Amino acid sequence: MSISAELVKALREKTGVGFMECKRALEEANGDLESAVTILRKKGFSAGAKKPDARPRKGLIAHMCTTGKSA
């Protein structure tokens, strides 16, 4: 069965799992999105497992104000 890129994209957005893992799960589930989610959970992938943390880890933000000017 041929799996469309749109279906893989929908599964990736729902679970946060990588492209190839989503494609394999959809092939195993014969294109059924809900079954693919179940398969990914059984394999140990949870929703958002590969999404990076949005918090900045390191860095410095500085702002300097002078008379009437900002830098």
Protein Blocks (a to p, Z undefined) as FASTA:
>chain_A
ZZdfklmmmmmmmnopafklmmmmmmmnnopaklmmmmmmmnopaehklpccfbdfbdcd
dddddehiaZZ
